C-alpha cells in the first residue's frame, strides 16, 4: 500500500464564516461581539452572512475581540504550502 495517499479534508470558509465560527467557539452572541467591538449587531450579522465585506479595519477590531490574528478572518482558506509570493 505504498502508493496510497490520504485525501486532504478541505472545507471552504468565507471571512464571514470565520467570524461566526470564532464567535460561537467563544460562546459569544452577535450582541456580545457588538458590545465588545462597537460594531452594530446588524453589521456583524451582515458580515457573517457575506452581505457586507469584512474589510481590513473591521477585521482588526473583530480580531482583538475574538483573540486571533486579523489574517485568520481575512484569509480563512489560505494555504502556505504551494502558494508563492511572486
N, C-alpha and C positions, 0 to 999 in steps of 0.2 A: 504493500500500500504506500510505497514511497511517492507515487505520483498524485496522491490525494492532497487536495488543498482546501483548507477550511474556508467557507464563504464568509465574507465580511457582512456583519449586520449593520445596516445603514438606514437611518430614518431621516428624512428631510425635515428640518426645523427652520421656521422663519424667525426673524427677530422678535416678532410678536409672540410666537410660541415660546421662545426662550424667556421672555419677560414673565409670561404666565407660569411656566414650569418653575422658575426660580421663586416666584412669589408664592406659589402653592407649596413648594417644598419647605418654605419658611413659615408656613401656616399663616400667611397674611391675606387679608381680603383686599379687594381693589381699594376700598375706603381706607384701610390701614396704610397701603402704599401711597395713596394720595396725601394722607396726613404727613407721612414721613418725607415726602418729596416736594409738596406744594404743587404738584401736577394734578389738575382736576381728575376726578374719578372717571368722568366721561371720556377724557383724553386717554387715560390708561386703558379703558375698555376698547377704544378705537385702535390703539396701538396693538393690543393683544389680538384683535380681530383683523389686523392688517388693513384697516381702513385709513390709518394715518401713519406716515413714515416715522420711524423712531428718531432718526437724526442724531448727530454726534452729541450735541449739548444735552438733549434729553437722556441719551444713553449714559452720560457721565453722572447725571443726577440719580437716575434709577440704579446704576451700578453701585453707588455709595450706599443707597438704602438696602440693596439686595446683597451687599457684601461680596461683590465679584468685580472682575475687570470689565470695563466697557466693551472690550472686544468680544467677550463672551456673548453679549447681547447683540452687537452689530454684525458679527460674523459667526453665527452659531454653527454653520456647516463647514467651516474652514478646516482643510486637511493640510498639515505641514508636509507630509510625505508626497513627493511628486509635483508639488506646486513650486514654480520658480518665481523669483522676484524680478526677473528680467522681462 
